[in-house]
Each structure stands twice: as C-alpha cells, then as structure tokens.
C-alpha cells in the first residue's frame, strides 16, 4: 500500500481545465512543473476539432481551425458541461457558439460535428485525454491520477460531469478542487504565514472570489461566491459587437450571421483586449468580414484606445466588484482586513481590473503570481497531498478545508423550499433530516433537491429528486424516513435514505436535471 | 499513527458521534476562547482529516466513510463554536439535551409541551380541534403554535399526525429559511366562524358584470373567505367571481360576496386597505378550500 509518490504509474497531476485554455502541472522534487506541448506552449487551448478526414485534433493545433472550420471546431464547452440543454446558462451560451448544439436524449446538450454527435462530457474528456498524453510524453511515465479544478461557483451537476469527464479520459480523479482555493494553496504553501487572503479569479467564462484564512499550511476557506456568466469572453463579445456595429454602420451588412466572420471578430476581439493591456491604442484592418453586392470583400478599419475599451468593459468589472463586496460581507470580513490579494485568470491581466481590485481592498494585488499557471500548480499540490503515502503524512502535510458555494434545499408541501445545507459550510458536510409520510398507506416518498435558498422551490435551480419506494404501508406519519445529505470534499452531493422504524436502508438516487442517473 | 489503535479510535468516535457535544468533539472546555477552539480544531483535523489518509482509504470505503462523517462533524462543531451567535444558540440547545444545532430526531429529548405560553394556547386549541376531528382547524392552530415556537417537537409531532410534513427540527440561527416569527400573531380579534391565516398570493377576480378578470393579492384566508388587498375596494354586498390557484396547480373558481371593506383613507399599518370576501361554495368546493387551507397552514408552519 505504501508507494512513494512520483514513482512510475503513481504520478498525480493537477489540471486547470479552463474555458479557453487549460494548464497541466506536476510536482517534482517539491517544485511545480508546468507541462508544455511539443512546441513548448504551456497554455493548451481548450479546443477540439474534427477534421474532414475524421481525425481529431486537440489543443494549439485545433485552435487555428476555429476560423477555417467553425462548425467542427469546438471550444468553450466548459460553458455547457453538466447543465441541462434548457437551462438559462446554455441558452445564453448558444448564440456565441458557431458549432451546432442540440438537446440530447437525456436532456443534456450534445455537440454535433461532421463525425456525429458528441456529449459535452465526451468533448471535455478529449481535452483531458490530450493533456494526459502531453504529460505522459513529457514525463515519460504513465499518468493515471489527477486533481481537476472547477470554478468555485460550479453546481453539483457541473462538478459531477467534470469528474466523469476525467474518468472517461482514463484518470482516477482524486479531487474536484475549486480554482481560487487551488491558487491560494499554491501561493501559501510552505510559508510560515498567518494571513487573510482574497483570491479574485476572473477567467474566460466565469468569475469567482474566495476568502481564506491561511496559517502554517492550514487553509481554511471563509467564504466564496461568484458569477458563472462573467469573464473575459463577455469582454470579447462586447468588443466583437462593437466591431459588428461599426461594420454595419459602414457597409449596411451584419457579419454576425456568418459563423466564419463571427469567429474572426471574436479572435480579433481577444487580440485587441490583450494588446490594450500593455498598449494605449491599437489599430488595424480586417479584410474580409463580409461581401458587398458585387461579391467584393468588405474591409473594416478600426482604431481603439485603452480608454474606449475600459468604457466598454466597465459594466462587466462593476458586476465582479459588487460580487466581491457581497462575499466579503457574507464572510464578515472588511476589505482592509485582507492581508493579501491574489489575481487569477486571464481577465485579471487587464489594467482596469487590477486597478479596481486594488481600490476595493486598499492594497496592490500580489504581482509575483502567474495568473495563468497558479491554479494548475495548486491542483498539482493537492494531487501530491492526496497521493502521499500514510507514512509521509507527518505534521508537514498541508490541510485544506473548503466550503459549499451554494445552499442546498429540498421541496416541502405547498411548493416551498427548506434549506438543508447552508452556503459557506465547511466540507465535507453531513446533515440528517427526518421526514414522515403524509398519506395513509403511502409506500413511496419523493424528495426534490435544489440549489438555492429562495422560498419558492421552483425558483431555485432544481438538482434532481430522490425517490424512496418500497416503504411499508402504514398510517400517515407512522413511517419515518431519515434522509442524509452529504456534500463530499469535491463539493458533490450524495443523498441516502433509510426507513427509521424498520431500519431498512432503501436505495435512493439523485436524478440529475439532465435526466442522467448516477 | 494510522495503526489499529487509530482506526479503533475513529470507529469509537463515529459510533458515539451523536452522543458527543461539539465541545467534546473538539476536546475543549465550555468556556474555551476562540483561539483555543481554532487550535483544537486544527489539531483534530490534522489527525482525522480524510485527506491525510487519502492513500490508505482509497481501497477502504468503510474507513473512508467513517473519516468523512467524523470530519463533517468536526467542521460543524468548529463552524458553530467559532461564531459567537451560533455558539450562544448552541449553548441553549445543548442545555436542552440537544447535541447538534441542526437536528436529528434521535438526539432530541422526548416531545414536551410548548414553552411559550401563547404557543401553548394555540397548541391546546389545536388539540381540541383534533379531538373533535376538525382537521383544518387543528392544522391551523398547530401552524400558529409552530410559528411562535419553531423548535417544539410536540407541535411538529402534532402536525405530522395531521399529515402535514414539517421538515426535520433545526436550529433557528443556522437556518435563514426557517420560520420567521409572524409580524402580527393572529389572535382572534372578532367573533368569526373561521379563523384567518396569512395567505399572500395573487388571485384573479372580477365583478359579475365585468368582462375581464383583474389580478389582486390576498392577505389572509380562512375556510369562510379571504381578504384581498386593494386601494379601491368594491361596495359591500357586491358579488364577484374568483379564481384561486390550488397547491396542485389547478385553479378553483368560486363565487364570493364582499362582506367588509377598509378604504384607503381608513387604512392603518395593522389594517391595510382592501376587502373581505365571503365564499359561496358548495360541498365539493368547500372540500377544495379545506385542502387549500391545510396547505396554507403547512406553508405558515414553515414561515410562508
């Protein structure tokens, strides 16, 4: 049982599976090592393309095909994973995706390419499998164990889907870890500090803020919150829309109806956003966004200043800052009581974001942290902790206690919601509730589970239901059922039910909102 | 550290999990200060956290489950004892023999009568109704009692007897969604056949000679009628048609008569402008109204 970590097939990696880019890292001799692809790229684009030959291409090579083959080049699947097709999140994402997404037989979104339909989990597993190959080639050993990070605000279903994608890629998934927490782990490990740390994590698709108390390798999350639809992609979209309006004004053609032109505009927008983080102005010409009546290519000249960009993205930054204040208030921590501020994710490289965060906390964020790699590094640290043999578990091993990002509730009579697990409860968290039957002769109970604390059940995000049947028929109120809600260290909910009188534990399944059974 | 002694210790702790107070779980005295509580938590976690035994429990699901349960309870203990408000609530709960702030029926003392004297009065009225087989009346009185004393096992048991599911017992402070005390406890202000119950919902209403329904909001409901909020109440004696949404999503159409009104200029904070309507219902409709009242009581019991 005792096998030294880092030995052969035992190698455990940390993976930051991003909306736009992914990073994979491993701990070697105590040092974090970010694994590059064959060309030396340390950021692996989260893109999968299906070529006309039927070959699948992932990573940097696939990204280039976003323009030439937008219908078969799949990106931003993190915006779809673990969500039902008819969810508002998926509805919001679809107009921005040039590839086809349909509703699958289980209610989950399915991506349709020239090679046929692919479940979103499958696309994610292709990304993870590619990362695994990169690591195996680079390290020269099999890699079978990993920690995968997710946004702190990911729901139960999104976490579970991510975990399953990892398993589909051949990994043993040791932990689904929150991205900001991973970043804090990478930062605070091995340092004799006693600090309150705020992690401001704004990536491509989602925004999280997490507060931690870090003391001598004991990492205690005090509170977390976020917005699953807020990030750099929204800024790209705002810039692309601005280009489209300019084009429309000039040529009376809306290029957004053309997936190829839209892809060009989005990629240009990403470029403009990145360049204006260092430059004050950017200008250029897009040659072929649309065609005139005679079929002639229509150009678009643009010139954008940093001030114009900042004006454009201020509403997005405002939303993030407001969320940040809310999380501080919930945790009962004043901004000036935070000792360190860490910036994580690509969008935090934008000067406006850095400036506004510094204003809120009254201190400059740390400048010595790589916002793109720190999450994968923290994941690799956690992977090492979870792979350490028992004999190595001395006082030196760090411990991480994270929290629940959302309250979990159940449906009660009259369509109301009763919270069974609060937001910001340390995990693992286990609660037991006792219910009794409401009708004479009732042999089945259904417990509906939701995420959220709104009084009316239906206004929360429904996670699924637990059905417990085969109860003995008795007068109402006589059959008492004990239901245990456990949020494990992955933030994934498990529900079990037991008949208290007979002691019979009945099989209970939480049916996920996509219709999937687990 | 992870030998047989360790696992025996873990199993012993898990077996006794519901018999130990949070103080005992963390191994601190009642008066322990915040820093002491934190240090004790860190020490326990350092010893028992599942992550510290991850490799060992990968192939031992039962040991893994035991450590997860133990860690969950340590987390709960720390969360409560490190927060002054939660700790004060817990100290009251533990004085009553409750080992957790969030409930588990097995650890509660036997159901005692309500303590709050008003809650006790409603509880006793409920018992009277129950004896005379007046289920809606009993449900309503028990619902009021529960609003005044949400922790009472006796009231919850009474509601359970009537088939109104009350979620398991829980502490008031850790559960923002648990019953909030009613703003105005509804004492019987005037002699009326049926007691009123808070019931704020949109309903559809029209006069018999109107073409369209309008949407108004209700304030309260009884088996005899309901009170609708409006700044321009209709004249007393006016006949109206109502459409209520029942808990199962179907609608119930009813005739009613305006029996009393509070005009906008006479409205006070405790008597809002609006009109009281008396149902004119047949047996079938009365049965449905009873059902609605029972659900409303259930909702009121949970602070709805």
Interface residues (C-beta under 8 A of the other chain):
Chain A: X1 X2 X3 X174 X218 X385 X386 X387 X388 X389 X390 X393 X395 X397 X399 X400 X401 X409 X410 X412 X413 X414 X415 X416 X417 X418 X419 X420 X422 X425 X426 X427 X428 X429 X430 X431 X432 X433 X434 X435 X436 X437 X438 X439 X453 X455 X476 X477 X480 X482 X486 X488 X489 X500
Chain B: X1 X2 X42 X45 X46 X49 X50 X51 X52 X53 X54 X55 X56 X59 X68 X69 X71 X72 X73 X75 X76 X78 X79 X102 X103 X104 X105 X160 X161 X162 X163 X164 X165 X167 X168 X169 X174 X175 X176 X177 X178 X247 X295 X296 X298 X299 X302 X303 X304
